[in-house]
Structures are given as structure tokens and as C-alpha cells.
């Protein structure tokens, strides 16, 4: 296990819409002080979605405060229900949260920093930008959105970074050029990117094409982000003579667990690879949404991370689980 989740009770103290379809939620822990965290950390939040207990992860916005944590949630009608559950909550609502979990951070002392966000991927980068700017570091932040009104924290970041903040709205014909952005980063610089899977795949490919050190590109993506739309799909497990329909609101991992087929897992974010299952066949298309497997491994379609990856069509798999 990469980390042990420590849970505690908390209360929502305020909600505030910070962009079109984006709501900031302030959460105060109850019975324990606010934990320190590094920008880029996230909270796990226990929710009830469709009458079922579930867990969602949300990046912390900004640097540690004095009384509350802040997250920002993009409302997604096509998602798995987490955003809608969070949007229904109002001040005074109680919920269970983890302590901050740090899986996406950057270190000081680099020659320059480039932060790149796609849509709601801006949330973990706000605190990074503010901390780097306060330290006097050479930092730029580029934010890609469809429409300017969807850019959460734009005014706050302009006040912090000035001309070092760049907003790119594709609906206005201003698309972010990752090759140019990476090419302008000073030698020895570090880039951190958070966005949907297509953006992340493009970033990793361009970074490698420019012969930059792999360790100098840090990334995080959304568990619900993929190349294909989220829809139900059929999973066959010949070893057990079972067929399972994975609904749009559940992950493959959750569907297997609910069917009594246990799968070893840890992060549930497509990062650690523990929940990988063997792909025996696919009558359709696999949508790999993890950041664990390489591009070559994804092309082979021999394994997939059950916690985030999905399919269009029918998927035939085998798991490591065996009955006693």
C-alpha cells in the first residue's frame, strides 16, 4: 500500500461558484486541526452515490489555510455521480474525509517551472503557482478551456502571476500549443500538468519527442477522463462463467467487487497498477484511462487498470481472484 487512508468527520462551511459549472466547496475538519499539505495534494471524500457508498478524490485548491480545506468540483452530467452528489451539498452538511494525500507535487530549486492545466485540472496547480510565485521562482501557468467563462480562478491567477498566466480558449480559436510551451521551458526546468487523458497523452509524447528527461514531467489526470464517452459495457469472465454489465455510474473494479470477484487495488485513480486484469478479448474498443501503463502496453491491449479504464462493446477478462 502506498498510503493508509485516515478518515475523520468534517463539515461544509461554504459553497461558491467560481466559474461556469465549477463550484468551490470549503470543508472544515471536526475534532482535529487542519493538516498541513503541499500544493498538489488531494482529499478522498466518502459519498453515497445512487444509495451506494463510494469514494471520490478532489484536489486541494491553494496553500494550507487556517480553518478549512477548499476543493473545486466541475459538474458533470455524464460522470459517475460524484460531482452531482457534491453539488447537492450545502453549508452545514457533514461528510467523512481523509487527511490530505500527496501524490502530485513539485520540489523547489529548479531553473524554471511550467504548469499546464486542462479545464478543472487547474485545481491542484493554483497552490503550486502561488507558492512558486511567492518564492520568486521563474514560473508560468497555461490554462486550456473551451470557453473563457469556464476558467476557474483566472482572476486570482492573473493577480498572482500577471503576464505569466496564459488562458487559451479553444472556442475562440486559441488552442494551447504544448510543443511551443515545452520548447520555451529553460533547460533543467520542470513541467507539471493536470488535465484530461488526451491532453496528458499528447504532453507525454511531445515531452519525449523533445528529448527532455522523463522525471521532469509530473502529471495527474481525472479518473473519469478518457478518449471515449462513458457508457455501459459488458464484461465476460469465462473462468467463472459470469457476465457482468458495468453501468456508466460504476467502474469495472466496483462492478467486479459487487459481483463477489475481489481484485487487489490501492489508489483507485489509475496510478499504481495493482488492480490490473488480463484482457482475453475485446469486441469493441478499450479506453485506457490510467497513467500506469506505457503507450506501447496500452496498444497491446493485454491488460487494463480496472479502477478507471473502460470499454465500448464487450470485454472478456480474467482476474487474479480465485475462489477458496
N, C-alpha and C positions, 0 to 999 in steps of 0.2 A: 504494500500500500504506500502511495506517495505521501499521503497525509491522512490523519484521523480527524473526521469532522466532529467538532464540538458544538453542540446546539444550545440555544438559550432562547428565552422568550423576549419579544420586542413589541413595540407599538408604533404604528404610523402616526407621525406628528403633523405632517403637512403634505399636500399634493399641489403641484404647479405645472401647468402645461408650458414647456419651454420651446416647442416648435410644433408644426402641424403634425399631429399624430404621435407626438413624443411627450410623455408625462414624467416629470421628476417626482420621486417619492422619497420623503425624509423618514428614516426609521431609527428610533431610539431603543437601545437595548434596555431591558428591565432587570434590575437586581445585579448588574455588573457594569463596570465602567466601559466606555468606548475603547476598543482595542486599537492600538496603533497599526498602521499598514503602509505599505509602499504603493505609490500610484501604479495602477495596473491590476491591483488585487480585485477579487470579486467576493460576493456573498452567495452562499447557497440558501435558498428560501423554500421552506416546506409549504406546499399548497394542496388544496383539494380541487381537482380538475375533473369535471364530469362525475362527481361523487367518489373519485378515487384519489388516494394520497399520491403526491408526486413531488418532485424537487426540480427547481429551476435555478439557474445561475445568472447573476446580474453583476456587471462591473460596477465598481465604486467610482463615483464622479468626484474629481478634485482631490485635494490633500486632506489628511485627517482633520476633523473638526473637533469641537468641544462637547457637543451634546448628541449628535446624530450622524448616521451614515446617510449618503444620498446615492440613489440609483436613478437611472432614466430608462423607461420602458417604451419601446415602439409598439403601437397597437397593430396587431396582425390578424386580420380576419381569417387568413388561410393557414395560420400557425397551428400549434398543438394545444392551444388553450391557455398557456401560461400568461401571455400578455393580457388577454381579456380578463383573467382572474385578478391580475394585479390592478388593472384599470377599475375594477369594481370596488376596490378597497378605498375607504375614506379615513380621514383622521380619527383616531381612537380605535381602529381595528387592531387586533392582536394577531401575531404570527410568530412562527419559530424560524430563527435564522442561525446560520453558522457564524463562527468567528471569521474575519477576513482570511481568504485563501490566496496566496501569492503564487501564481503560475505564469505571470506575464509581466516582467519588469525589466528595467534597463539599469545599467551601472553608470556612475559618474566618471569623468575623466577622459571621455572621447573627444576627438578633434572637432566633431560636428554631429548633429542629430537630425534625422528626418523622420517625422511622424506622419503617417498616412492613414486616413480613415475613410471608410465607405459607409455612408448612412449613419445608422445608430452605432456603428463601430467607433464613433467619436468618444464614447463614454469613458473608456479606460485611458484615453490619450489626453484628456483635459488636465488631469492632475500631473501627468508627465510634463506637459508643456509648461504648466505653471511652475513646477519645481525647477525645471531646467532654466527657464527664463529668470527666475529669482536668483539662481546661482551664477548667472552671467554666461551660460553656455551658448554656443552657436547652435540654434535650433530653429527649424522650420516645421510648420504643420500644414498639410494639404488635406482638404476635406471634399470628397466627391459625393454629390447628391443628385437627385433628378431635378428637383425644383428648389430655389433658394429658401422658400418658407419651410422646407424640411430640415434645414441645417440647425440642429440644436447647438446652443452655446456659441453661436457665431459672434454675437456682440461681446461676450465675455472674452473670447479668444482674440478678437481684434484689439481689445483693450490691453490684453496681456502681451501680445506678440507684434502688434502693428502690421507692417507690410510683410512680416514673416509668416502670416496666416493667409493661406490661399483657399478660396472657395470655388469649386468647379461644379457648375450646374449643367448636366448633360442636356436637359430640355431646352437650354438656351444655346446649345451648340458648343459649350465649353467643357470638353471632356478632359479628364486628367490624363496626362502623358507620363506614365510610370518610367519609361525608358529615359526620358529627359530629366525627370526628377532624380532618378538614381544616378544618372551621369553627372549631375551637378553636385552630388554629395562629395565632400572632401575625402581624400584618401585617409583611411583609418576611421571613417565615420560609421555610425550605427543607424540603422533604419528599424523602425517598429511600425507594424501595420496591423490594423484590425478592420475587417470588413467581410463581405460575403465571399463564398468559396471561389467564384470565378475571378474576383479581384486578387485573392490570395494566390491562386494558381498562376495567374499572369505575373504577379510580383516575383514569385519564386523562380519562374522561368527566366524573366528578364534579369534578375539579380545574378543568376548563374551565367547567363549569356555575356554579362559584363565582367565575368571572372572576379567577382567580389567574394570574400570569404563567407561561407555559409553561416558561420556563427555570428556574423554581423547583421543578420536579418532576423528580427524577432517578430512573431506573429501570433494572432489569436483570431478565431472566427466564431460564427454563431452555430450552435448545434442544429438549428433549423435551416441553415443555409446550404443550398445545393445548386446543381446545374439544372435540375428538373423540378417541376412543381411537386408539391407534397400531396400524394393521393394514396388511397388504399392499395395494397398489393397482396398477392397470395404467396405463401411460403410452404413448400413441401419438405418434409423430413422423412425420407424413405426408411431410415434405420428404425424409426419408431412408428411408421405407418400413420403419420399425422399430417394434417394440412391445417394451416392457421392463416386467417386473414388479419393482416396488420392494418388497423384503421389509420386514417390520416392524423388522428389525435394522439397516437401512441407510437413509440419507437419499436423497432424489431426486438430489441432487448427486452422491453417491457412486455411485449406480446408473448415472447418465449417464457418469461418468468410467470406470467399469468396462466400459461398453459401447463405449468409444472415442470418446465425444462430449464433448469438452472444454468446460468452462464456466468463464469468468473468475470467480474468487472470492477472498476475502480472509479475513474474520473467521470464517466458518462458524458464526456464532452468531445470524444473522438481524438484524444491526445495520447493515451497511454497504451492502447492496443491490446489490453488484457481481454476484452470481450470479442476478439476476432473469431469468426466462424469460417469454416471451409465452404466455398461455393462449388457445388457439384454441377450446376447448370443454371442458365437463365434464359427464359423465353421472354425476352424484352431487353430492358436496359438497366444496368446498375448505376445508381447515383452515389458515388463515394463522397461522403461529406466529412471525412476525418482528415486530420493533419498528421497521422501516424505513418501511413504507408506512403512510399515514394510514388511518383508519377508512373514509373515502369510497373510497379506492383499493381497499381490501380488498372492499368491497361491489361494486365494479365487476367484480372477478374477471378483470381483463385481464392481470395479471402476478402472479407469486409468487416468493418467495425460495426457490430450490431447496435451500439448505443446511438449512432447518428445516421448511418448510411441506410439508403432505401432502394427501391426499385420501381420501375414501371413494368408491369407484366407479372410473370410468375417466376419465383426464385426457388431453387432447390438447394438445400444446405445440409451440412452435418455439423453438430456441435461436439464439444469435448465431454458433454454430460453423458453419463451412463447410469442407468438405474442400478441400485444395490442388488 
